[in-house]
């Protein structure tokens, strides 16, 4: 039921010294209905991606397709402060472990730099960037945290590299024994000639023949295989590994001493399809949320970082939104109303559990 309270102050009188002054104030509506704010929107072009940069925002925009994209810097009033047209087709923004915002394009990576609100780009080699920068997930206290994760293999390890001391320390191995067993069995389902070929390829590339066989059989690109999802985040100088394979959150201090292990079950809801295999961190509020979807609506479920339990749920107002991010207790996303001529806008809502 909707409750709306209307306060109407027709005549507010204040007595001062020698007379009486009358002020007429407008009605102020107060409603319990949720407010969805437009962060940025225009009918001239759509927003494909966005990133926060202090009190401003970088947006990746396009008119018809991302073959001719433009980066724009906007302030809190939706004013475009500067823009830069990219020389090639863009894919998305990527914020690396050093805090730099980059735009991933088809053939290059461009690092975005600001000079007095003017956008400048520096070209980086795409292959080297993917090989040496993207595996790094975060950094704190002179340590860089990275993994040897590969989507087509159900096991990987997190490491910490201390730059000043040049020390490499393994933190935790992530893996699902049941998935690994099925993965390795793919070799024995191959025909004899295919097994010989798998062994030859494994010897040539110096990898496990089970891995070659799983790729040859098409397992890793089928609906029966789901890549591991166990992200690492730094939350208030604490290293948190959300190990969904072990159903636990492991917390380490800056010296990589295990502080706590929290059992979790949010990754196993009654309807397994609702869990979107994603955890979103609000670094400003030091909060973690598990992402779910039901009937086209996304739900953010607040994870208690002391117990591992879900302590609140928030349903987004709009259906089938894109690029969900959380900052300072607000959820941001890109959305265009269904069957609408409107371009894609950026919206935000206050998260209320």
C-alpha positions in Angstrom: 0.0 0.0 0.0 1.3 3.4 -0.9 1.4 6.1 1.7 2.0 9.7 0.6 2.3 12.5 3.1 1.8 16.0 1.8 2.9 18.9 4.0 1.3 22.2 3.0 2.3 25.3 4.8 0.1 28.0 3.4 1.1 30.8 5.6 4.1 30.8 7.8 4.4 33.9 10.0 7.5 35.2 11.7 7.3 38.1 14.0 10.3 40.4 13.9 10.8 43.7 15.6 8.2 46.1 14.1 6.1 44.0 11.9 4.9 40.7 10.6 6.3 39.0 7.5 4.3 36.3 5.7 6.0 33.6 3.6 4.1 31.3 1.2 5.8 28.0 0.7 5.1 25.3 -1.9 3.8 21.9 -1.1 6.6 19.3 -0.5 5.6 15.7 -1.4 7.2 12.9 0.6 6.7 9.3 -0.6 7.8 5.8 0.4 8.3 5.0 -3.3 11.8 4.3 -4.5 13.6 6.9 -6.4 15.7 6.0 -9.5 18.0 8.9 -10.4 19.4 9.5 -13.8 23.2 9.9 -13.5 23.6 10.6 -17.2 21.4 10.4 -20.2 20.9 12.0 -23.6 19.0 11.2 -26.8 22.1 11.9 -28.9 24.0 8.8 -28.0 24.1 5.7 -25.7 26.3 4.8 -22.8 28.1 1.4 -23.2 30.3 1.5 -20.0 31.3 3.8 -17.2 33.8 4.2 -14.4 34.1 6.5 -11.4 37.0 8.9 -11.1 36.9 10.9 -7.9 33.7 12.9 -8.0 33.3 12.6 -11.7 32.6 9.8 -14.2 34.1 8.5 -17.4 31.6 7.2 -19.9 32.1 5.2 -23.0 29.5 6.3 -25.6 28.4 5.4 -29.1 25.7 6.4 -31.6 25.1 3.2 -33.7 27.9 0.8 -32.6 31.1 0.7 -30.7 33.0 0.8 -34.0 33.2 4.6 -33.5 33.1 5.2 -29.8 33.8 8.3 -27.7 35.1 8.7 -24.2 33.5 11.5 -22.2 34.2 13.0 -18.8 31.1 14.2 -16.9 30.5 15.9 -13.6 27.7 15.4 -11.1 25.4 17.8 -13.0 25.7 15.6 -16.2 27.9 18.3 -17.9 30.4 16.9 -20.4 33.8 18.4 -19.4 35.8 16.9 -22.2 35.6 14.1 -24.8 38.0 12.0 -26.9 37.0 10.0 -30.0 38.7 6.6 -30.1 40.6 5.5 -33.3 39.2 2.0 -33.3 36.4 -0.3 -32.1 36.1 -0.4 -28.3 34.9 -3.2 -26.0 34.8 -2.0 -22.4 36.5 -0.1 -19.6 39.0 -1.9 -17.4 40.2 -0.7 -14.1 43.6 -2.3 -13.3 45.2 -3.2 -9.9 47.1 0.1 -10.0 43.8 2.1 -10.2 44.3 3.2 -13.8 41.2 3.2 -16.0 41.8 1.7 -19.4 39.6 1.1 -22.5 40.0 -2.3 -24.1 39.8 -2.1 -27.9 40.1 -4.7 -30.6 43.8 -4.2 -31.2 45.1 -2.0 -28.4 44.6 -1.0 -24.8 44.5 2.7 -24.1 45.2 4.1 -20.7 43.1 7.1 -19.8 44.9 10.1 -18.2 43.3 13.4 -17.1 45.1 16.7 -17.2 42.9 19.6 -15.9 39.8 17.5 -16.9 41.2 17.0 -20.4 41.2 13.4 -21.6 44.5 12.0 -22.9 45.2 8.4 -24.1 48.4 6.3 -24.0 48.5 3.2 -26.2 49.6 -0.1 -24.5 50.4 -3.4 -26.2 47.3 -5.6 -25.9 49.0 -9.0 -25.6 51.5 -7.8 -23.0 48.7 -6.1 -21.0 46.6 -9.3 -21.0 49.6 -11.4 -20.0 51.2 -9.2 -17.3 48.5 -6.8 -16.0 45.1 -8.5 -16.2 46.1 -11.4 -14.0 46.8 -8.9 -11.2 43.6 -8.3 -9.1 44.7 -5.9 -6.4 47.6 -4.4 -4.5 48.2 -3.1 -1.0 51.3 -2.5 1.2 53.8 -3.1 -1.6 52.2 -6.4 -2.4 50.6 -7.3 -5.7 48.0 -10.0 -5.7 47.5 -12.1 -8.8 46.5 -15.6 -10.0 47.3 -18.1 -12.8 43.6 -18.4 -13.5 42.5 -19.7 -16.9 38.8 -20.1 -17.7 39.3 -23.5 -19.4 41.0 -25.2 -16.4 39.1 -25.9 -13.1 42.0 -25.1 -10.8 44.2 -22.0 -10.1 46.3 -20.4 -7.4 46.4 -16.9 -5.9 49.9 -15.4 -5.2 51.2 -12.3 -3.5 54.3 -10.6 -4.9 56.2 -8.3 -2.5 57.9 -5.8 -4.8 60.6 -4.3 -2.5 61.7 -7.8 -1.2 61.0 -9.6 -4.5 59.3 -12.5 -2.7 56.6 -14.6 -4.3 54.2 -16.2 -1.9 51.3 -18.6 -2.8 48.1 -17.7 -0.9 45.5 -20.3 -1.7 44.8 -23.0 -4.4 41.3 -22.9 -5.7 39.7 -26.0 -7.3 36.7 -28.2 -7.5 37.7 -31.9 -7.1 34.4 -33.2 -8.6 34.7 -30.9 -11.7 38.4 -31.8 -12.0 37.6 -35.5 -12.0 35.1 -35.1 -14.8 37.6 -32.8 -16.7 40.3 -35.5 -16.6 37.9 -38.2 -17.7 37.5 -36.5 -21.0 40.7 -38.1 -22.2 39.4 -41.6 -21.7 36.3 -40.8 -23.8 38.5 -40.0 -26.8 39.1 -42.5 -29.6 42.5 -44.2 -29.6 43.9 -42.1 -32.4 42.6 -38.9 -30.7 44.4 -40.0 -27.4 47.7 -40.3 -29.3 47.1 -36.9 -30.8 46.4 -35.4 -27.4 49.6 -36.8 -26.0 51.6 -35.5 -28.9 50.2 -32.0 -28.5 50.7 -32.1 -24.7 54.4 -33.0 -25.2 54.8 -30.3 -27.8 53.3 -27.5 -25.6 54.5 -28.9 -22.3 51.1 -29.3 -20.7 49.0 -32.0 -19.1 47.4 -34.3 -21.7 44.2 -34.3 -19.8 43.9 -30.6 -20.5 44.5 -31.1 -24.2 41.9 -33.8 -24.3 39.2 -31.6 -22.5 39.7 -28.9 -25.1 39.7 -31.4 -28.0 36.4 -32.9 -26.8 34.8 -29.4 -26.6 34.0 -29.7 -22.8 35.2 -26.3 -21.9 33.0 -24.6 -24.5 29.9 -26.6 -23.7 27.0 -25.9 -21.4 28.2 -28.7 -19.1 31.3 -26.7 -18.0 31.3 -23.6 -15.8 34.5 -21.8 -15.2 35.6 -21.4 -11.6 34.5 -18.1 -9.8 36.4 -17.4 -6.6 37.4 -13.7 -6.6 39.9 -12.0 -4.3 39.2 -8.6 -2.9 41.1 -6.3 -0.5 38.7 -5.0 2.1 40.2 -2.6 4.7 43.6 -4.1 4.2 42.2 -7.6 4.7 42.7 -10.1 1.8 39.4 -11.8 1.3 39.1 -14.9 -1.0 35.6 -15.8 -1.8 36.2 -19.5 -2.4 32.8 -20.7 -3.8 34.3 -24.1 -4.6 35.0 -24.7 -0.8 31.9 -22.7 0.3 33.9 -20.4 2.4 35.4 -16.9 2.6 39.0 -16.9 3.7 40.4 -13.8 5.3 44.1 -13.0 5.5 46.1 -10.2 7.1 48.8 -8.2 5.3 51.4 -10.9 6.2 49.1 -13.6 4.7 48.3 -15.1 8.0 44.8 -16.8 7.9 42.5 -14.7 10.2 39.2 -16.4 9.7 37.2 -18.8 7.5 33.6 -18.0 7.1 31.2 -20.8 5.9 28.8 -19.6 3.1 25.8 -20.9 1.4 24.5 -17.9 -0.6 26.1 -19.6 -3.7 23.7 -22.5 -3.4 20.1 -21.0 -3.5 17.1 -23.2 -3.8 16.8 -22.2 -7.5 20.4 -22.5 -8.7 19.8 -20.4 -11.8 19.1 -17.3 -9.8 22.8 -17.1 -8.5 24.7 -15.1 -11.2 28.1 -16.2 -10.0 29.2 -12.7 -9.1 30.1 -10.8 -6.0 30.2 -7.0 -6.1 32.2 -4.9 -3.7 31.4 -1.5 -2.4 34.9 -0.3 -1.4 33.6 3.0 0.0 31.2 1.3 2.3 33.4 -1.8 2.7 30.4 -4.0 1.8 30.0 -7.2 -0.3 27.0 -8.2 -2.3 26.0 -11.4 -4.0 24.2 -10.9 -7.3 21.0 -12.8 -8.2 18.4 -12.6 -11.0 14.8 -13.6 -11.1 12.2 -12.8 -13.8 14.6 -10.3 -15.3 15.1 -8.4 -12.0 18.4 -8.3 -10.3 18.7 -8.7 -6.5 21.7 -7.6 -4.4 22.1 -9.7 -1.2 24.3 -8.1 1.4 26.9 -10.5 2.8 27.9 -10.1 6.4 31.7 -10.2 6.4 31.8 -11.4 10.0 29.5 -14.4 9.6 29.3 -15.1 5.9 25.5 -15.0 6.1 23.1 -12.9 4.0 21.7 -10.0 6.0 19.6 -8.1 3.5 18.2 -8.2 0.0 17.6 -5.3 -2.4 15.6 -5.6 -5.7 16.5 -3.2 -8.5 13.6 -1.3 -9.9 14.3 -1.9 -13.6 14.6 -5.2 -15.5 17.5 -6.5 -17.5 19.9 -3.8 -16.5 23.6 -3.8 -17.5 27.0 -3.0 -15.9 26.0 -3.2 -12.3 28.4 -1.4 -9.9 28.1 -0.3 -6.3 29.6 2.9 -4.8 28.9 4.5 -1.4 25.7 2.4 -0.8 24.3 3.3 -4.3 23.9 0.8 -7.1 24.6 2.1 -10.6 23.7 0.5 -13.9 23.0 1.1 -17.6 19.4 0.7 -18.7 17.1 1.4 -21.7 13.3 0.8 -21.2 12.0 -2.2 -23.2 10.7 -1.3 -26.6 11.7 2.3 -26.1 13.4 4.8 -28.5 15.4 6.1 -25.6 19.2 5.6 -25.7 21.0 3.8 -22.9 21.3 5.9 -19.8 23.2 5.5 -16.5 21.0 5.3 -13.4 21.5 4.9 -9.7 19.4 3.8 -6.7 20.1 3.9 -3.0 20.5 0.4 -1.6 18.0 -0.2 1.3 18.1 -3.6 2.9 
